[in-house]
Amino acid sequence: MPTDHYAVLRALLRAEAARNAPKPQAKQEKPQQPTQKRTGS
């Protein structure tokens, strides 16, 4: 089945952009992830 590869890439980019877009109703008072110091070995 022939598929437009660029259309697939555009759809993936749109989905990723929508997923990473900041939510307007979300409050940024608390950080999403707790900050922890990583100790590398």
C-alpha positions as CSV (number, residue, x, y, z in Angstrom):
1,M,0.0,0.0,0.0
2,P,1.7,3.3,-1.1
3,T,2.0,5.9,1.6
4,D,3.1,9.5,1.5
5,H,6.1,9.3,3.9
6,Y,6.2,13.1,4.3
7,A,2.6,13.1,5.4
8,V,3.4,10.5,8.0
9,L,6.3,12.6,9.3
10,R,4.2,15.7,9.4
11,A,1.5,13.9,11.4
12,L,4.1,12.6,13.8
13,L,5.6,16.1,14.2
14,R,2.1,17.6,14.8
15,A,1.3,15.0,17.4
16,E,4.7,15.5,19.2
17,A,4.2,19.3,19.2
18,A,0.7,19.0,20.6
19,R,1.9,16.6,23.3
20,N,4.7,19.0,24.3
21,A,2.7,22.2,24.1
22,P,2.3,23.9,27.5
23,K,-1.2,23.6,28.8
24,P,-2.8,27.1,29.4
25,Q,-4.8,26.0,32.4
26,A,-1.8,24.2,34.0
27,K,-0.2,26.2,36.9
28,Q,3.6,26.3,36.8
29,E,3.9,26.9,40.6
30,K,5.3,23.5,41.3
31,P,7.9,21.9,39.1
32,Q,6.7,18.9,37.1
33,Q,9.6,16.7,38.2
34,P,11.4,16.9,41.5
35,T,14.9,18.2,41.1
36,Q,17.5,15.7,42.3
37,K,21.2,15.8,42.1
38,R,22.6,12.9,40.0
39,T,25.8,11.4,41.0
40,G,27.6,9.9,38.1
41,S,30.2,7.3,38.5
